[in-house]
Amino acid sequence: MSPRSRLRRNMGEWPVETQDQRLNHIFQRLDDASALEDLQRVIEDARDCFHVSHAVYHWVSSNGEQYGCGTYDPGWVQRYIEQDYLRVDPVILGCYKGFNPVDWRDLDWHSKPIRAFRNEALDHGVGHQGYSIPIHGPHGQFALFSVSDHRDDAAWDAFTVEYRRALILLAHAFNEKALGFEAKAEDDTGKLLSPREVDTMTLLAIGYSRAQVADTLSISEHTLRAYIESARLKLGAQNTLQAVARAMSRGMIVV
């Protein structure tokens, strides 16, 4: 790196680069990270690289252990924890059961408690625009990568169109790195299916269609897909058919 480039980095400026070049810088910083603490510096780099107000990564492991890194005001982070806003945050609720990126404008912000929550977040500089990528990992892990900003709708639309692919790649790269630091997970073969996952696999094994399984269990097909995917990951299966076969061979379900 030239002295001029190094100076520009130290001043918090990024040279003019293509999207892929910017992303490669962040990937390299992730590769170089040797501990969870290093991810805080990387998330700050990501914020500056994409010229947004904030970037945040947060995961919850299967045993409830949590880790987060981000650029929010520490006062807001503390307030969020103290008030247990995890229970009402539309971003968390809207992303937990989904797999696709979510624009915060598409979420439900209309109830009085949620409006109060949002106003408080805005007061702490979170930004009224946001884009979150949910990630469902092995062993029940759930993670969320978000960026937020203060741009108007037109500018935010242009940003998400231009950087959607890059943000998704970065979200999964962060998650992969964080998982590498997580304590050694339980072996897949020893991971038990939940009662709902057992019901799901059993009904599929006896020949029910997905629609019939969802109707029998009184759940949506979207929720059903989450149960199937969770069971598949626990069983180390490549697809649903293989997951059912493994569940049967291991005595987890009886048909």
N, C-alpha and C positions, 0 to 999 in steps of 0.2 A: 504494500500500500504506500502511495506517495505521501510525503509530508503534508501536501495540500489536502489530500483526501482524509488523512488522519485528523488534520485540524478541523475540517468540516464535520467529521463525525463527532469530535469532542465538543463542537459548538451546537450539537443537536441537529445538524443539517445532513441531508442525504443527497448524494450526487444524482443527476438526472439519469435514470435507468429504466429499462423495460420492466414490466410486471414480473417476468420470470427471473430477472436478475435480482430484483428486490427480494423475491421469495427465496432465492438461493442463499442470500445473505442470512436470512432468518434460519433456514435449514442448517446452515453451517454453524450458527450459534447454538442451535439445539443439539447438533452432533457433539459440540465441544462441552456441553453442560455435563457436569460430573455429579451433581447433587440437586435435590429439589430446590434448594435456595437459588441455584443458578437460573432457574426458570423465571424468577422475578425480573432479572435483567433482560432476559429474552422477550418477555411480554412488553417491557418498556420499549425495547427496540421495535417490536411489532407495531405498537401504537404510533411511534414516530415514522416508521416506514410507510404506513398506510395513511398517515396524516389524519387520524381520528382523535377525538378527545380521550377515549378510554378503550382499553382492551383488557379482557378478563378471561382466565381459565380456571375452572373449578371442577373437581371430581369427588365422588363419594364411592368408596370401595364397598365390597359385599358385606364387610363386618362393621360398616358405619363410619370408618375412618374417613376424614375429609382433608382435602388440601386445596388451597386456592392461591393464585397469584394474580395480580392485576394492578391497575393504576387509579382505582377509585380513591377518593378522599378517605383516609383512615377513620375519620370521624363517622362517615357514612357506613363503613364496614362494621364498626363497633355498634352503631345504632341498629343496623340490620340484624346483627346477631342477638343483641339484647332484646329486641322486639319480636324475635323469631319470625321475621318477615318471609322466611322460606315457605311458610304455610300459605301466604296470600300472594306472593310474587307471581304475576301472570306469566312472566318469562319462564320461570321454573315449571309452573303448572302446564303451560302450553307446550313445553318442549319435552317433558319427562316421558310422555307416552308416544312421542313422535320420532321420526327419523330424518325429516327434511328440515332444511334451514328455515328459520322463522323471522319475518320482519315484524318488529314490535308493533307496528301500526295495525297488523292483522289480529292482534290479541284483544281480549275484552277488558277494557279499562273503565267500565261504566259504573260499577257499584261504588258506593260512598267510601268504604274502607280502602278500596283499590285506588280511587282518586286521591285520597289522602296520602297513601303510600307513594304514589307517583309524584305528587307535589313535593313531598319531602325529598325524594330522590333528585328531582330537578333542582331543589334548593342546594343540594350538595354537589351540583355540577355533573350529574350522570349524563344528561343529554336527553332530548325528547325523541331522537331517532336511535334505533338499535337493530342489530342483526345478530342472531344467535344460531349456532350449529350444535344440535344435540348429538351425543356419541354414546352408544350403548356397547360397553366392552365386555370382556370375559368375566365370569364369576359374579355377575350382577352389578358390575361397575357402571356408573352413569356419570357422564361428564358434559360440560357445557362450555363452549368457547363463544365469547360475545365481543362485539365492538359497538361503540355508541358515539354519538356526535350531536352537534347543534345545527346542522345544515337544514335548509328548507327541503320540502318534499322533492322538488325537481332535482336538486343536487344530490340528495340521498338516493333517489332512483338511479341516477347515473353512476353513483359510486357502487351500489350493489350489483348493477349489471356488469360493470368493469371488473370488480374484484371478487365476485361470488366464487368463482373457481379457486382463486388463490386462497380465500378465507377458509373454504372447505378443506383444502389440502393442508393448510397450516393448522387447523383445528385437529385433524387426525395426527399430524406430526407431533403436536404438543402432547396429545393423549398417549401416543406410542412411547414417547420419552418418559412421561410420568409413570406409565405402567412399568417401565423398566426399573424405576426407583421403588416401586411398591414392594412391600414385603412379599416373600415368596407365597404365591397363591396355593390354595389346596389343589391337589391333583384332580383332574376332571373326573376320573373314574370314581372318586370318593365323594363327589358332590351330589347330594340328594336333590331330587326334584321336589318342588313345592306341591302341596295338595292340588292346586289348580293346574299345575303343569302335568301331574299324574292324570287328572281327569281329562285334560286335553289330549294327551298321548293315547290314553285308553280308548276314547271315542274315535280318534283317527284310526287306531289299530283295528277297530271292528268295522271300519268302512264308512263312517260318517263323513259327509262333505264338510268343508269349513263352515259353510252357512248353517248346516245342521248342528255342528258342535257349538257354534256361537249361540244359536237359539236354545239348545239344551242347557247351556251354562248361564243363559241370560246375560250375555256380555256382547259387546260390539265386535265386529270382525276385526276392527283395528286393535282392540285389546287382545283378541285371540292371537293375532299375528305376533304380538309382544310375548305372549306365553310360549308360542311355538319357537320363536327365535331364542328365548332364554333357555328353553329345554335343549334346543339344538347345540347351543354353545356349551352348556354343562356336559353334554354327552360327546362333545368333540365330533359331531356329525357334519357332513358336507351339505345335507339337505334334509327335508322333513321325513322322507321315506327311510333314510338311514337312521335318523333319530328315533323313529318308532321301533325299528328293528333292534337297535342297541338297547332301548329301554326294556323291550321284551326279553332280550337275551340276558340282561343283567338282573332280571326279576323285579324291575322297578314298577312294571305294570303286568297284570295278569288278564289274559283274554280267554 
